[in-house]
Amino acid sequence: MVILRQVTLYHVRMTLKTPFSNSLTTVTDRELILAEAEDEEGRSGWGECVAFSSPWYTEETIGTAWHVMKDFLIPRLLHTPLLHPGEVPKRFRSVRRHPMAKAALEGAVWDLWCKEQGLSLASALGGTRDWIEAGVAVGAADPDTMLETIRQRVEEGYRRVKVKVKPGADVEVLERIREAFPELPLMVDANSAYTLNDLEQLKRMDKFHLLMIEQPLSADDIVDHARLQAELATPICLDESLQSFDDVRKALELDSCRVVNVKVGRVGGLTEAKRIHDLCQRKGIPLWCGGMLESGIARAHNIALASLEGFNLPGDISASNRYWERDLIRPEVTVEAGQIPVPDGPGIGFEVDREQLRAVCRVRQVFT
């Protein structure tokens, strides 16, 4: 049983080693909110809100998430016993949407509860793997730069590469990549850059034998994606369109996608992510864990989730040094021969580097 005596929010700002670009924006400095939940024995659990500074990915931002956690979510958790982290979504039910704010606090409770129980987060979720395969995303850039980056990532052992595409920077780029890496497991992410008017251009991508094309159409659509999937040989994977278990269920019923990307923050937490995993496993739908330019805290949650049996494609889970000069956890996440070890220690299996946290923290607020 967990009883929270206090919750601390940390607004941090970290500079990416290399700016990350897609069809909608370029991220240079990553703002995040960390949530530390403490019990009456002084143990801490950690979660992370992966909303961005501006609402380009979803409507949530760092500012809205802080407000919702402070004024609506944290008061629903403090000083009231929780028998299991799965109860947290029920506490939040009267607050509509804001999944990234909810996921941060639920993740902190999961970490804390696992530490109290002496369980790893992976085992508590039902994970079966000791290692997960590592994939990597390559941001949009000029083709020569993208090719060199892909070459570096392949040499580092990554098992799958995702590249960002948009109209005017897609087929020609893929032709060069396939010429250089004919056997590379490759996928593309459009971040909603296309419409059904681009059908013929999207069909041209079929010849590259991609693992999938991620979120080609509108971020709130599943109907037009079903029409598009019927025309493409390449499987569609949905990301932004799937913000809950019910979204996934409906998309699969419509055949809007044949691959599902799960992001813990996007779907509101680990409990909902596990429900989505179970549904896709029952239906035989390939599944992978997406990334959000996280710090090591959310990355640790992703590693635990990706250890579940149904996550059968490499996710966007990379080494800490792929993004940061110094991460917020110890030890940092490492990739060995294209794989990442799943921690077996209590909770997320990593310690928070409080010295580095102090260095990057802009605002800290304690709630009791």
C-alpha positions, 0 to 999 in steps of 0.5 A: 500500500502506498500513502503519499506524504508529498509530491515534488515537481521539477521543471527542467531544461536540457540541451540536446546534443544535436537538434531534432527536426521533423515535419512540424518543428525543431527541438534544441532545448528539451523542457520536461517536468519530473514528478517525485512521489514520497511515502511516509518512510521517505522512499521516492518514486519518479515519473516524467511528463513528456509534454513539449514547450509548445503544443505541436505534438498534442495540445498539452504543454509543459505549462498546462501539465504543471497547472493540471498536476498542481491544481487537480491531480496531485490533490487526488493522490496525497494522504489517501492509501493506494493499494496498487498503482492501477488505482491512479487512473480511477482517481484521475477519471473526473479530469478529462484528457491531459494524459501526459500530466497523468502519466507522470504522476502514475509513473511515480506511483508505479516506481514507488510501489515497486520499491515498497514491494521489492519488485522491478517495474518490468516484472510488476508489469509482466515483462518477460525479457532481460534485454530489449532491442534498441531502435533509433529515430533520425531527424529530418536534415539534408540527405548527406547528413541523414545518411551519415547519421544512419551510418553512425547508428548502424555502426553503434548496433541499432536494430531499426532506424526511423527517418522523418519524412514530409512532402518534398523530402521523402521518396528521393531521400529513401532512394538514397538510404535504400541504395546505401542500406538495402537490408536495413530494417527501416521505417518512416514517420510523417508526423501528419504531414500528408493528406489523401491528396498525396496518395500516389506519392505515398504509394511510391514508398511501397517499393522501399519495403519499409517496416511501416509508415507512421502517422501519415495523415491527421493527428486526430484521424482514424477514418481516412487512415483506413482508406489509405491503408486499403491502398498501401502495401506498406503497413500504417502505424498510428501514433498521435491518433491513438490516445487511449485503449478505446482509440486503439480498439476502434482503429483496429476494428476499422483497419486504420493501422496494422502496427501500433506505437505506444507512448506512455505519456500519450496514452495516460500512463503505464496502466493504459499502456498495458491494456493496449499491449494486451489487446494488441497481443490478443489480436496479433498486432505488432507493437513497439514503444515510442520515444519522446526525447525523454530523460533517463527517467521516462526512458527507464519506464519505457524499457520496463514496458518494452520488456513485455512479450507483445512488444515485438518490434524495436522501439525508439529507446536509445542510449542516454548519450545519443541525446544528452551530454549527461543524463539524469540517471545513474547508471545511464542507459547503454546499448550493447550489440543493439540491445538494452539490458532490462534492470532487475532492481526495485522500481525503475532500476536506476538512481536519479542523479540529484546533482545533475537534477539541481543543475538543470532545474528551473523551478521546484515546487513541493506539495504536502 
